[in-house]
Amino acid sequence: MKISKLLILTFTMTVLINCEDRRTSGTSDLRIIALSPSLVETVFFLGGGKNIVGASSFCNYPEEAKNIPVVANVSDINLEYAVKLKPDIVLLMPGQDNIAAKLNLLNIKTLKVSQEKLDDILNSFTVIGREIGREQRALAVKDSLNKVLESYKKPANNKTVLISAGREYGTGITYIFSNGHTGFLNDIIKLMGYSNALDTAVPYPKIGAETVMTLDPDIIIDLVPSDITSSTEELLKDWELFRTTKAWKNDAIFILKGDHTTIPGPRIFDLIKELNEKGL
């Protein structure tokens, strides 16, 4: 199994380096605005980063993305600035309808790209690749990453997982923002053979400490933003209130640090790899 994964990952890197769409030369002057961190990362991942002339706030990866002019936040856009950038296309999330409507009134081409579920993330490569002249590269990457996912797929077991996608840090936990049974984080849990301890369609519900203890999950996955400087040991200490849960008793509270853990873009495959390395 380890050998096959290594071969697949090697193939993926080869694709990223060598597989260029023949139409790329015709799109070298393409001007793109991408209005979410995940969309920016996806364009860079497909080799079109140099074509991004505008982005939304909080687009910090890769390093070059920090230098892209900010033209919008998640819910609004500086129209005057966006027009000055003369974009050929603006990539948006499905929830940014109000921004799309404003741009369409100005005859600026927009494309809504869903990255909510794991399949959506994979499909977004080809959707975006087709628009930016990287379709062949995108198809090859999607096929390769599908094989990587298959290599991590495990049979279903009877263990439950609770995800913390946001909480108080450096203090006893009184609430967490968890993850419902929709979205890419839930898909990752299922891929690895587990079931979600929280049965709700709400994407990121806020639940109290009492609810966490009532759910009594076998495993807790604590996703921590990169700007939290606490050590893993300090972050684990925040969970001491839950000493009676199965997750605490079985040393099954896993801390994973980094913004890539909650951004639904290409780096989500790094999260899957990290979870696998922790024995999940």
C-alpha positions in Angstrom: 0.0 0.0 0.0 2.8 2.4 0.9 4.5 1.7 -2.5 1.3 2.3 -4.5 0.7 5.6 -2.7 4.2 6.7 -3.3 3.9 5.9 -7.0 0.6 7.8 -7.2 2.0 10.9 -5.5 5.1 10.8 -7.7 2.8 10.7 -10.7 0.9 13.6 -9.4 4.0 15.7 -9.0 5.1 14.7 -12.5 1.8 15.9 -13.9 2.0 19.2 -12.1 5.4 19.9 -13.5 5.0 18.6 -17.1 1.4 18.5 -18.1 0.6 21.9 -19.6 -2.5 22.7 -21.7 -1.5 23.5 -25.3 -3.9 26.4 -25.2 -2.0 28.1 -22.4 0.0 30.3 -24.8 -3.3 31.8 -25.9 -4.4 32.7 -22.4 -1.2 34.2 -21.1 -2.8 37.6 -21.0 -6.0 36.4 -19.3 -6.9 38.5 -16.3 -8.6 36.8 -13.4 -10.2 38.0 -10.2 -10.7 35.1 -7.7 -13.0 35.9 -4.7 -12.1 33.3 -2.1 -8.9 31.8 -0.6 -9.8 28.3 -2.0 -10.4 29.7 -5.6 -7.0 31.6 -5.5 -5.2 28.4 -4.4 -6.9 26.4 -7.1 -5.9 28.8 -9.8 -2.3 28.7 -8.6 -2.4 24.9 -8.3 -3.3 24.7 -12.0 -0.5 27.0 -12.9 -2.5 30.2 -13.5 -1.4 32.2 -10.5 0.3 34.9 -12.6 -3.0 35.7 -14.3 -4.7 36.7 -11.0 -5.0 40.5 -10.9 -7.4 40.7 -7.9 -8.6 38.6 -5.0 -10.7 38.7 -1.8 -9.4 39.3 1.7 -7.5 36.6 3.6 -5.9 35.0 0.4 -2.5 34.2 1.9 -1.5 31.0 0.1 0.8 30.5 -1.7 3.1 33.2 -0.6 2.7 35.1 -3.9 -1.0 35.5 -3.2 -0.2 38.0 -0.5 0.8 40.5 -3.1 -2.4 40.3 -5.1 -4.6 43.5 -4.8 -7.6 42.9 -2.5 -10.8 44.0 -4.3 -13.5 42.3 -2.1 -14.5 40.6 1.0 -16.8 37.6 1.3 -19.9 39.6 0.8 -19.1 42.8 -1.2 -16.7 44.1 -3.8 -15.1 47.4 -4.6 -16.7 47.7 -8.1 -14.6 50.8 -9.1 -11.4 49.0 -8.3 -12.5 45.7 -9.9 -13.4 47.5 -13.2 -10.0 49.2 -13.3 -8.3 45.8 -13.1 -10.1 44.9 -16.4 -10.8 41.2 -15.6 -11.7 38.7 -18.3 -13.4 36.6 -15.7 -14.3 36.7 -12.0 -14.4 33.4 -10.1 -16.9 33.4 -7.2 -18.4 31.1 -4.6 -22.0 30.1 -5.0 -23.0 32.2 -2.0 -21.7 35.4 -3.6 -24.8 36.1 -5.7 -24.9 39.7 -4.8 -21.4 40.3 -6.1 -22.1 38.3 -9.3 -25.2 40.4 -10.0 -23.3 43.7 -9.7 -20.6 42.5 -12.0 -23.0 41.1 -14.6 -24.7 44.5 -14.8 -21.3 45.8 -16.0 -21.0 42.9 -18.5 -18.1 41.4 -16.6 -18.0 37.6 -17.0 -18.5 35.6 -13.8 -18.3 32.0 -12.9 -19.6 30.5 -9.7 -17.5 27.5 -8.6 -18.8 25.1 -5.9 -16.1 23.6 -3.5 -18.4 22.6 -0.7 -18.0 18.8 -1.0 -15.0 16.7 -1.7 -16.3 15.8 -5.2 -16.9 19.5 -5.8 -13.3 20.3 -5.0 -12.1 17.7 -7.5 -14.6 19.0 -10.1 -13.6 22.6 -9.5 -10.2 21.8 -11.0 -11.7 21.0 -14.4 -14.3 23.8 -14.2 -11.6 26.4 -13.6 -9.1 24.7 -15.8 -11.4 24.9 -18.8 -11.9 28.7 -18.3 -8.2 29.6 -17.8 -6.7 27.4 -20.6 -5.4 24.6 -18.3 -8.0 22.0 -19.0 -5.7 19.1 -19.9 -3.6 19.8 -16.8 -6.7 19.9 -14.7 -8.1 16.6 -16.0 -4.8 14.9 -15.3 -4.6 16.3 -11.8 -8.2 15.3 -11.1 -7.6 11.8 -12.3 -4.4 11.5 -10.2 -5.9 12.8 -7.0 -8.9 10.5 -7.5 -6.4 7.6 -7.3 -4.9 9.1 -4.2 -8.3 9.3 -2.5 -9.0 5.7 -3.5 -5.7 4.7 -1.8 -6.9 6.3 1.5 -10.4 4.8 1.4 -11.1 2.4 4.3 -14.1 0.2 5.1 -16.8 1.5 7.4 -16.3 1.0 11.1 -18.6 1.8 14.1 -16.5 4.7 15.4 -17.8 8.3 15.5 -15.8 11.4 14.9 -16.5 15.0 16.1 -14.8 17.8 14.3 -13.9 21.1 16.0 -13.5 23.7 13.2 -13.3 26.7 15.5 -13.4 27.3 19.3 -11.9 29.3 22.2 -8.1 28.9 22.5 -6.0 29.0 25.6 -8.9 28.4 28.0 -11.4 25.7 29.0 -13.7 25.0 26.1 -17.3 26.0 26.5 -18.4 25.6 22.9 -17.0 24.6 19.5 -18.0 25.2 15.9 -18.4 21.7 14.5 -19.3 20.2 11.1 -22.6 18.7 10.0 -23.1 15.8 7.6 -22.7 18.1 4.6 -19.5 19.4 3.2 -15.9 18.2 2.5 -14.9 17.5 6.1 -17.8 15.1 6.5 -16.8 13.5 3.2 -13.2 13.0 4.5 -14.5 11.3 7.7 -16.6 8.9 5.6 -13.7 8.2 3.2 -11.6 7.1 6.2 -14.4 4.7 7.4 -15.9 6.8 10.2 -19.3 8.4 10.8 -20.0 11.9 12.0 -21.0 12.1 15.6 -23.1 15.2 14.8 -26.3 14.4 12.8 -27.2 17.8 11.4 -27.4 19.4 7.9 -26.2 22.7 9.4 -22.7 23.2 7.9 -20.9 24.6 10.9 -23.2 24.5 14.0 -22.1 26.0 17.3 -22.5 23.4 20.1 -21.9 23.6 23.8 -19.6 21.5 26.0 -22.6 19.6 27.4 -23.6 18.5 23.9 -20.0 17.4 23.2 -20.1 15.2 26.3 -23.5 13.8 25.4 -22.3 12.9 21.9 -19.3 11.2 23.5 -17.4 10.7 20.2 -14.7 8.0 19.8 -12.5 10.6 18.2 -12.2 14.4 18.2 -10.4 16.2 15.4 -9.4 19.7 16.5 -8.6 21.9 13.5 -6.7 25.0 14.6 -5.9 28.1 12.6 -2.3 29.0 11.8 -2.4 32.2 13.7 -2.9 30.4 17.0 0.6 30.1 18.5 -0.2 27.7 21.4 1.7 24.4 21.4 0.0 21.1 20.7 0.3 20.2 24.4 -1.4 23.5 25.4 -4.2 23.0 22.9 -4.8 19.5 24.2 -5.0 20.9 27.7 -8.0 23.0 26.6 -9.9 19.7 26.3 -9.5 18.6 29.9 -13.1 19.3 30.7 -13.9 16.3 28.5 -11.9 13.7 30.5 -15.0 11.5 30.7 -15.4 11.1 27.0 -14.2 8.1 25.0 -12.0 10.4 22.9 -10.0 11.6 25.9 -9.8 8.2 27.6 -8.4 6.6 24.4 -5.9 9.4 23.6 -8.0 10.1 20.5 -8.1 13.9 20.4 -6.0 14.9 17.5 -4.8 18.5 17.0 -4.1 19.6 13.4 -2.8 23.1 12.9 -2.9 25.2 9.7 -5.4 27.1 7.6 -5.3 24.3 5.0 -7.5 22.2 7.3 -10.6 24.3 6.7 -10.0 25.8 3.2 -11.7 23.7 0.6 -9.0 23.8 -2.0 -6.1 21.6 -3.2 -4.4 21.5 0.2 -7.3 19.5 1.6 -5.4 16.5 0.3 -2.6 17.4 2.7 -5.1 17.2 5.6 -6.2 13.7 4.5 -2.6 12.6 4.4 -2.0 14.0 7.9 -5.1 12.2 9.3 -3.9 9.0 7.8 -0.4 9.5 9.3 -2.1 9.9 12.8 -3.6 6.5 12.4 -7.1 7.4 11.3 
